[in-house]
Amino acid sequence: MILEISFNQNWNNKLKNKAFTTCRLANPNKYVLGRKYKIKLKGEILGFATCKGIRRFPINKVNEFISYLDTGYPPGAFVNMIKTMYKNKDINWNSQLLDYVLLEWDKEQKLDL
């Protein structure tokens, strides 16, 4: 079974690149090095990508490299965005880790986003 990674927005236009990142709540069962994922944007399948790397860290360690490359926003705005995305979950941000996942498109994907 191929797991899905869904995006509601193409932050920083990153999905047009050969490789892209996503920052999600840490989930070692879902985000696995070498695993293939179905990538969707607003419910539409764009293609398939393989996980090339994962970095796990607490939200207070977000830096400019992570925030600007992933979303195009500075760290403060990035942290606020993450907390807003998960506002309906009961999350202790003092202990919750994030996974910064590097993915590479497998063959072709939709580029007319």
Secondary structure, 3 states (H helix, E strand, C coil): CCEEEEECCCHHHHHHCCEEEEEEECCCCCCCCCCEEEEEECCEEEEEEEEEEEEEEEHHHCCHHHHHHHHCCCHHHHHHHHHHHCCCCCCCCCCCEEEEEEEEECCCCCCCC
